[in-house]
Amino acid sequence: MSSMTAPHPIDDQWDRFRSTLADASQLLLCLDFDGTLAPIVEEPDEASPTPENEAALASLVSASAVSTAIVSGRALADVRDRIDGPKTYAGNHGLELSRHGLVAVHPVARKRTSRLEAVCTALETVLEPVPNCRIENKRLTGTVHVRSVPRRLRPVVRRHTHAVVDRFGNDALEVSTGKRIFEIGPSIPWGKGNAVALIAADLPSETVPIYIGDDVTDESAFRIVEPDGIGIRVGGDEPSAASCRVESPTEVATVLDWLGSVGVDLLESDTSELSSVDTSSFE
Ligand SMILES: O=P(O)(O)OC[C@H]1O[C@H](O[C@H]2O[C@H](CO)[C@@H](O)[C@H](O)[C@H]2O)[C@H](O)[C@@H](O)[C@@H]1O
């Protein structure tokens, strides 16, 4: 079980990365989308991965020792349209999971879609006068965007969002916060970490999991992978269950490039063979 401390800059952690990958034969690499593969932008529809992250991920997808998964707060179909390649996708913060050619939806979340629809419709009306406030209905969850809302009006949006969810959600829905957003979802103990645990359970025991993410909902996934695997937080050095951090999606590409080159070589090297090799010529 990992605790919340300030994550270490990744440059202090490469030795740990080397030993962790050398001890494993497979890597499960799970990646968040917004703020991780794609820089944060004002308009959610305009988010796209950096070309460097796209290329590095494509290379990892083709490596036989690596399984890749996207684990996003976006709806599954939306995130799949934005980044292609991995065999596994989790959308809506883990409430929908696409793998082995099938899509599974959390049954409780599925039952609450009509309630969520009612909340999103009511919020469209109530928040209509607020400039630049946008409601994203993702079927299983909904997002109220306040990034472009004048700062002084954000508390008003928060109050209205809670009031509408209390009225139509009737304890079946709850509000949480993310990066300049209010997320509305079913009040059930399920998140990205549960999706990562399900994905990992399918893989051989000598698989090491790495999770990279930037937001509050990524913390449950960091808790699943740490301490045997590695959680990498993108952004500030505030306390996190992740042990490492990088600054930005640009630095994420550096990590992905390293994993696709040095990392894959370490996974494929047979350490038992190495220990029986005569190393005297290296001394
Ligand atoms: O789990 P993620 O893949 O990171 O998704 C979390 C939310 O990301 C999106 O919102 C965030 O990114 C937007 C585009 O950069 C930005 O405008 C917004 O302020 C951010 O919070 C997405 O629109 C949400 O549905 C996701 O839940």
The ligand as a Gaussian input file, in Angstrom:
#p B3LYP/6-31G(d) Opt

LIG

0 1
 O       -8.645000      10.930000     -17.390000
 P       -8.342000      11.889000     -18.494000
 O       -8.106000      11.206000     -19.809000
 O       -7.234000      12.838000     -18.152000
 O       -9.675000      12.766000     -18.654000
 C      -10.046000      13.702000     -17.607000
 C      -10.954000      14.750000     -18.213000
 O      -10.230000      15.267000     -19.350000
 C      -10.895000      16.236000     -20.151000
 O      -10.914000      17.469000     -19.431000
 C       -9.602000      17.973000     -19.195000
 O       -8.959000      18.228000     -20.448000
 C       -9.581000      19.284000     -21.248000
 C       -8.806000      19.383000     -22.555000
 O       -7.453000      19.624000     -22.314000
 C       -9.590000      20.596000     -20.454000
 O      -10.217000      21.625000     -21.194000
 C      -10.303000      20.393000     -19.106000
 O      -10.220000      21.571000     -18.330000
 C       -9.633000      19.233000     -18.347000
 O      -10.269000      18.972000     -17.117000
 C      -12.248000      15.745000     -20.575000
 O      -12.950000      16.764000     -21.251000
 C      -13.069000      15.190000     -19.418000
 O      -14.238000      14.566000     -19.913000
 C      -12.255000      14.122000     -18.693000
 O      -12.978000      13.626000     -17.582000

